[in-house]
Amino acid sequence: MDCRIDAYAAFGISLGDAHVIRNAGGSARDALRSIVLSEQLLQTTEVFVIKHTHCGMQGITNDLINQTVVKNLGADALAELNSLHCNRFDWLPFADLEQGVKDDVAFLKSSKAIPKSVHVSGWIYDVETGKLLFVKMVFVRHHLKTSDEFGVDAQKGYFPHCREFTKSLPKIELHAHLTGSITRECLHDIWLARSKEHLNQTLEDPLEVLKANKCHYDVVSFFPLFTSYIYKLIDNLPSLVYSTNAVLNDFTADGVCYLELRTTPRVSPYFTKEQYIKTILDCISDHNKTQDDLHTYLILSIDRRNTAAEMASTIDLAVKYQDQGIVGVDLCGNPSHPIDIEMLYREFSRAKRAGLKLTLHFAETTQSASRAELEGLIAMDPDRLGHVIHVPEDIKDVIVARSIGLELCLSCNVLAKLTTGGFEEHHFREWYRRMGKVVVVLCLENKTDDVGVFMSPLSLEYYLAAKYFDLKADHLLDMCESASTVIFGDQDEKSRIKEKIALHRTNRDFNN
């Protein structure tokens, strides 16, 4: 409730990013009604409990407040308040600041009204210094460990649990699907332009179709968004140019320094597959020439539903335009659709012989994790694998032995319910422990590689990894650096990325 606290500046968030619930003492119990509504109706997945120093509710008692109410408002006022709470109104004071935070976090974690998937953390805000104190809630035999201070100015965003810090990192994105990375706002702009030009506009406004509070798509509801809506909206070259440039600008603004976009060649009444690919490559080339912050390359994807002829045409295009920025090929699409291993092996082998790299969506769901499919895909000698969720131990050993790069997507997997247990139980933890034997790359997938659908830019993925897996600043930079070893770009690109990371280490004061 204290007017001295700017929650947006403290946590590096913008207006509209979070629901800020204020009350006297920063009480979770008092806020429970609002928290439940936020989570149930608007799909909130995280709660920050924040109390501040020099709080008027600290050290005071119910009796003292009651006496003040009776003195200033009369006994009837207190009786009215008591009648609302079983004849005993609780003002929810607390004696110790840190323990008060711990008690509130424990209350929410134990509440049946708060799902276990909702992450709850506790913080103390120092009103004099502007620093945030993260209160650790580690239960060991029912006792709580002490808290830990990051020791930095939160308003400057110099620590990993702040979006401004993760946005400043020189990040590498290797799993972003072009169409899935288009924001709702960009789609809305295209929709408006089509409406003004009277281009047979029968589609509903994207801001209504892709509502900002709907990020919990699953495999069944996700893929039809593209075939039945987005592909129909972006069906001519002007809209393709506009959306591609917007995606490139968005990744640049998010601090990404190297990007491998992927897309499946498609046709419309207004362009051929080749025109589609050539237009995207032209946008990428122009963007690469105009700035040096972000260098972008293209990966062509084979969809699991593709026929033999469609697969062959995709590889033909990849080989033809290899010297214009295509660096690899990919297997993607609805994981519930069966694949022809022999046919894929033939086409991917042709791509590799031409010097193209190979990345595969791998064990994304149980439907795409049969023994035959996994062994068949591994036999294609992929350079990278995406998702790697439902992987048996012996194939994990093969992945480690071959040092295959892994593209892991936190938000996509959790929000689309491809994994269970929330962010804390994501298999990122398991693979990160094997760093040194395998390269783990945080990415956006057709579900947060579809940043537009799941509203999760890469800086947020790094933020989530730092928070849920206790990664410090140097850990995040190490991840950026190791990711550079599995890019499909050449040695010059790898050197450029390493120089950016080295400069970032030099210029940033890491005290966390």
N, C-alpha and C positions, 0 to 999 in steps of 0.2 A: 504493500500500500504506500510505501515511502516514495515521495515524489523525487527523491535524489537518485533513484535507480532508473537507468535507461537499459532495459532488458535487451533491446535490439542491438545497441552498441556493445554491451557486455558479451554477447554470444555471437557477434558478427553475423546477425541475420537482418533481413529486410522486412519492411511492413508487408504483411500477408504471408510470411513464412511460418508463423506460429500463432497459437492462441495464448495470449498473455492474461492469466487470471490473477488478479491482485486481491489481497485481503489483509486484515490486521494480523501481523505475525507470520505471514506467508504460510498459513496453515493448510496442509493437505486435506485434513478432515473437513474443514470449512469449504474447501474447493471441490470436494468429491462429486457433487452433483454436476458441476460444469465439466469436470474431467471425464466422467462417464458419458455425458452427451457428446463431448468432443471426440471421444474414441469410438463410440457406437454409431454416431450419425455422420461423422466427418473423417473416419478412419485414421485418427491420430495414432501413431505407433510409439511415441516416446513422451515421457513426462520429466521435466526438470523441477525439482523442489528447491527453491531458493529462499534462504533467510539472509538477513543482512546484519552487520554490526550495528551497535547502538540502537537496537530495536526496542520500542517502548513496551512490547509484550514480554520482554525478557526480564525475569526477576520479580514480576508483579504477581499478584494472587487473585483468584476469583473473589475472595471476600473483600479485598480492597476495591476492586472495580464495582462490586455490588454496592458497597457503601457510598461510592461516588455517584452511582446512578440514583440511589435513594435520596441522597442529599440534594442533587441537582434536578432530578426529574420526578421524584416522589416514589412511594412504595408501590403505587399502582403500575408504574412503568416496569419495575422489576418483576412484579407479579405477572404482567403480560409476557415478559420475556421467558420467565420460568414455565409458563403454561405451554409454551411452544416446545419445551424440552423436558418433559416429564418432571416438571416442578423443580428442575435444577439446571439453570442455564450455565453452560460451560463457555467461558470466554477464551479458552484454549491458550493460556499463557504457558511459558516454559522457563525453566530455571537456567539451563545451560544451552548455549547457542548450538554447538556441534551436536550435542545429544538430541536437541530438538529436531535438527535436520534428520538424524538417524531414525528417530522415532517416527517421523512422518514418512520417510522412505519405507520403513518396515511396515507401516500401516497400509500403504498402497500395495506393496508387494504381497501382503497377506490377504488383501481384500478380495472377496469373491466377485466384486463388481469390476475389477480390473484384470483383464486377461493376462496370462503369463507371458504372452508374446509382446506385451507392451513393456518397453525398457524404462525403468525408473532410476534416476540418479539424484544425488543430493549435492547442493552447492552452498557456499557462504560468500556473500558479496561484501567486500570492505568498502564502506562508503567514503573513507578518507583517501585510500590509495587507488581505488578502481580495480583492485585485483580480485580474482575469483579463487576461492578455495574449494577444491573438489574433495568431497567427503567420501572416502572409501567405505563401502558397505560389504565387506567380506566376512561371511559368517564362518566361524571356526568353533565347533562345539557350542553354538549358540552365543558366542561372544563376538563383539565387533572390533575389528582392528582400528587403529588410529587413522586419522586423515593425512592426506599428502597435499602439499601446495605446489603448484606449477611454478610459482615464483616469477611470473611475468605479468606485464600489463595487458589485461584481457582486452581493453579497448583498442589496443594496437593489433590484436590478433596474432600474436607471435607464438602460439602454442597449438599442438595438433588438434585439440578438441575445438578449434575455432575455424569456421569456414573461410575466413580471410587468409589464414595461414595455408590451408590446403589449396586454396585457389591460387596462391602465389607459387606453389611448387611447379617446377618444370616437368609436367606429367606426360605420360605416353599412353595413348588410347589405341588399342589394337582390335577391338571387337565391336565397333560402332556400325550399326546398319544405317545406311543413309536415310531411308524413308522413316524409320523409327526414331531418328534423331531430330525430326522436324517438330518444332514446338507448336502448341495449340495456337499461339498468337500468330505465327507465320502462316499456318493453315487458314486462320481466320482472315488474314490479309488477302490470301489467294482467293478465298471464297467471296470476299467483298468485291475484288476486282472482276471476278467472273460474273457476279450479279450485275455490276455496272455495265459490263459488256454484253449482257444478255446471252451468255453462252449456255443456253439450255440448262439453266441452273435449277436442278431438282433436289440437290443435296441440302441437308440441314446444316445450320451454322456449326462449325467445328467446336466452338465454345460450349455448345449444347450437347453435341455428340460425345466429346471428350471432356467431360466436366472436370474442373480442377480438383475436386475432392474425390475423384474416382481413380485410384491408382492400383486397386486390387484386382487386376485381370488374372485369369488363369489360362491354361493352354487352350481350353475350349472357346473362351470369349475373346482371346487376344488376336489370333490370326485373321478372323473375319473383318477386323477393323481395317486391314489393308486391302483385301480383295474387294470388299463391298463398299468401302468409303474412300480411303486415302488415295488409292490408285485411280479412282474415278475423279477425284478432285484435281490431282496432278496428272493430267492426261495430255498436256501440250508442252511445247518447248519453253515458252515464257515462264510457265509455272514451275517447270523443272529447274530452269536457271535461277529463278528467284529463291526457291526452297534450298537448292544446293548452296548458293552463296550465303544464305542465312545460317545454314548448318555450319559452314566453315567459319563464319564470324562468331557464332556461339562458342565453338570449341576454342577459338583464339581468345575470346573474352574470359573463358574459364581457366586460362593458364596452361592449356595443352600445347606442347612444343612439337610433338610428332603424332601424326594421325594416320591410321590405315582405315579408311572407310570401305565398307563392303556393300554390294548391291547385286541383286539378281536382274540380269538383262530382261526387259519387258517391252511389249509393244502396246500401242494405243492407236486410235484412228488418226493420230497426228504425228506419230513417229515410229520408226523401226527400232529394232533392238540395237542396231549399230549406231543410229542417230542418238539414241538414249545414252549409250556409253560414251560416244564422242562428245556430246554436250557436257556431260559430267566431267570428263577429262579436261575440257576447255576451261570450265569453271575452276577446277583445281589448279591448272597451270597458271591462270591469271592471278589467282589468290597467292600462289607461291611466289610469283614475281613481284607482287606489290608489298610484301612484308617478309620479315625473317623470323617472326615469333613462332609461326606454325608452318611446318612442312607436311604436306598431305600426299598420300598415295592411295591407289584403288585396288581392291580385291573383288573379283567377280565370283558370285555365289551360284552354285548349283542347288536348286531346290529339290527336296526329297521326292516331290511329285513329278519332276521333269521326266519326259520321255527320253529315249536314247538320242533322238535327233536334237532335242533341246539341249541336252548335256553337251553334245558334240559342238553345237553352235556357240555355246558359252565358252568352251575351251578355245575354239577358233578365234573368237573375239579377244580373249585374254592374250593369246599368242600374238595376234596381229598388232595389238596396241601395247605390247610389253614395253616398247621403247618410248612410250608416251606417258608412263606412270602407273601401269598395272604391274603389281609385284607378286600377286598370288591368287590362288583360287580357294574356294570354301565350300563346305557342305552345310546347308542350313534347311530351314523349313519346319513344318509341323512334325514334331517327333513321333506322333502317333501313326504317321504314314510309313509303310514299309519301304525298304530300299533294295535295289538290285546291286549287291556287292560286286559281282563280276563286271557289270557295266560301269559302275563307278571306278573300279580299279583300272579299267582300260583307259578311261578319259583322264583320270588324275595322273596316271603314269605318263600319258602324253604331255600333260602340262609340266610335269617335273622334268621330263627330258628336254623341254624347251627352256628350262631354267627358272620356272615359276615355283614359288613356295606353296606349301599346302597347310591349311588349317581346317579343323573339323569340329562341328558341334558334336559333343561326345557324351553319351550316357546322361543326357539332359533329363530324361524321365525314365521310369521303369520300362516303358514301351519301346524305348530306343536303347535299351541296355541288355539285350539278349547276348548270350555268350557268342553266338555266331556273328552278330553285328559288331561287337566290340573287337573280337579277334580279327575280323575282316578289315575293319578300319585301321587298326594298329598295323596290320600287314602292309598298308599303303605308305608307311614310313612318313607320317605327318610331322611337320615342323612345330606345330602348336595344336593344342586341344582346348575347346571351350566348354565350360561348365563342369565336366568330370564329377558328376554328383553320385551316380549309382554305379560305382566302379568296384569290382571285386579285388581282394588283396593282391592276387597274383598279377593282375594287370596293372595295379598301382606300382608294383615292383618293376614291371617293364617300363612304365613311364619314367620312373626315377632312374633306372639303368640307362635309358636313352637320353636323359636330361631334356625331355620334351617341355617346351614352354606351355604354361597353363594360363588361360584367360578366365578369371573368376569374376563373377558378377553378383555382388551382395544383394542389392535392392531387388533386382529382377527375381532372383531365386526366392527371396523371402516373401515379397509382395505377391508373386504369382503362385506361391505355395508349392514351388518345386522342391523346397527343402522344408523341414519341420524344426520347431524349437526356436524360431526367431533368429535374430542376428547373432546372438551369443553362441548358438549351436551350428552356425554355418561351417561348412567344411574348409573354409579359408584357414581356420585355425590349424587343422591337421596338415594342410599342405604348407602353410607358412613355417611350421616347425621343421620342414624338410628343406628349407631354403639353403642353398649351397649345393644341394644335390638336384634340385629342380628349380626353375625360375617361375615365380608366381607373379602374374601381372593383374592388377585390379583393372576392371574394364566395365563398359556399359554393354548390355546385350539386348537383343530384340525385345528387351523388356527392361533392362536399363541400358543395353546398348541402344535401347529405344528410350533415350532421355525424354523425348517428346511425350511418350505415353506414360512413363513411370515418373516423370519429373525429377530425375536424379542425375544431375551433371557429375562428371568425373570427380570434381572437387568434393562433392558430397560423399562419394564412395570412399575416398581417402579419409574424410572426416569420420565416417562410420567405422572404418577399420581401426583408426586410432583409438576411438572411444571404446569399442567393444572388445578389442584384442590388446589393449594397453600398449599401443605403439607410440614411440616418442618421435621427435622430429627427425633424428638421424635414421631411425628405422624406415620412415617414409621415403627419405631421400635415397636410402639404400635400395628400396624397392624400385624407385624410378630408374636408378642406375642399372640394376640387374635386368629390368625390362628392356633396356636398350640393347642387350645382347641377343634378344630373340625377335627384334624387328626384322621385317623383310627388306628394309632399305639397305643401302650399301655402307661401306666402311666410313665414307665421309659423313653420312648421316649419324652413324654411331658416335663418331668423334665430336660432331657438333652438339649432340645431346649431352655427352659427358662434360664438355666444356661448360654448358649451361648449368649443369648440376654442380660442378666444382665452383663456379662463380656464385651460385646460390648459397653453397656452404660457407663461402668466404664472407659474403655480405650479410648473412643472417646470424644474429646472436642467439644461439640455442642454449637456453638455461633451464630446459625442462628434462 
